Amino acid sequence: MDNHDSTNQATPDSALPDSVAPSSDQSLRTISSAELFHGAREVLIQHDEKTYRLQVTRNGKLILVK
């Protein structure tokens, strides 16, 4: 994902104190599902020390499973 402009990256929520929520006017990084999945029906997402599975259903919806 090197082709994304670094100015379009928001601060990760984990880097913010609990009392600070990102405001709606901040620029958020947007990734298309086509770019994320690269033609696959599921991807694995590593978050901290846990692995999550993001799946595309038959109806085109997304499901995130721990």
Residue, then its C-alpha position, 0 to 999 in steps of 0.5 A: m500500500d505504498n501508493h497512498d499519500s502519507t498526508n491521507q493517513a489518520t492517527p490510529d485509534s490505538a494511539l489516541p487516549d481513551s478520552v479522545a475520539p477522532s473527529s468526523d472532519q479528520s481525513l481518514r485513510t480509505i481502502s477499497s475492498a477490491e484492493l484489500f481482498h485482491g480477488a479473494r473472498e477472505v483476508l486475515i487481519q493481525h491486530d495486536e496478538k490476535t488474528y481476525r478473518l474478514q470474509v465477503t458473504r454470498n450477498g456481498k456483505l462483510i463479516l469480521v470473525k475473531 
